């Protein structure tokens, strides 16, 4: 039986957010492999206020903790031995979803977000990063530094 520890510190959550992602209707999983650290899988849960009131958010967290405990008991050895941080971000449908459905989502998400990189692939491997502007239009060229519109000269 594999044990999955908890993520507790904000930098760990932020680092996992920069990793791979796996989306379902009920949750999003974010994960990254850790380097040079011993341990195994570490998992954090996030349920935002957009999901509902505190009682609903707490119920979702309890359900996800139970799903993690069940899935951890049946993890393959190679997956349980990976040193990775995973963050589960729950959505509203996780409140009413069947327990088996949540477990299946987690079983699919764990290998997807903790997959080792391809041999020879660097940090920039994969698809190119999109530009910061939406719509695909190039940004307008910046105005010359001393020409301000609507201000007379000398002021």
Number of C-alpha atoms within 10 A of each C-alpha: 13 17 16 19 13 14 18 12 9 9 10 18 21 12 17 26 18 11 16 16 20 18 14 14 12 17 22 18 27 28 29 22 22 19 8 7 9 11 15 19 25 20 23 21 19 16 19 14 10 9 16 15 10 12 9 15 22 14 13 25 20 12 17 22 15 15 20 18 16 13 20 19 13 12 16 12 10 8 17 21 15 19 18 25 27 29 25 25 17 23 20 18 14 21 21 9 14 10 15 10 13 23 18 12 20 23 17 15 22 22 16 16 22 23 15 12 11 9 6 7 9 9 7 8 10 9 6 7 7 8 11 8 9 8 7 9 8 9 9 6 6 6 9 7 6 7 10 10 7 6 8 8 8 4 4
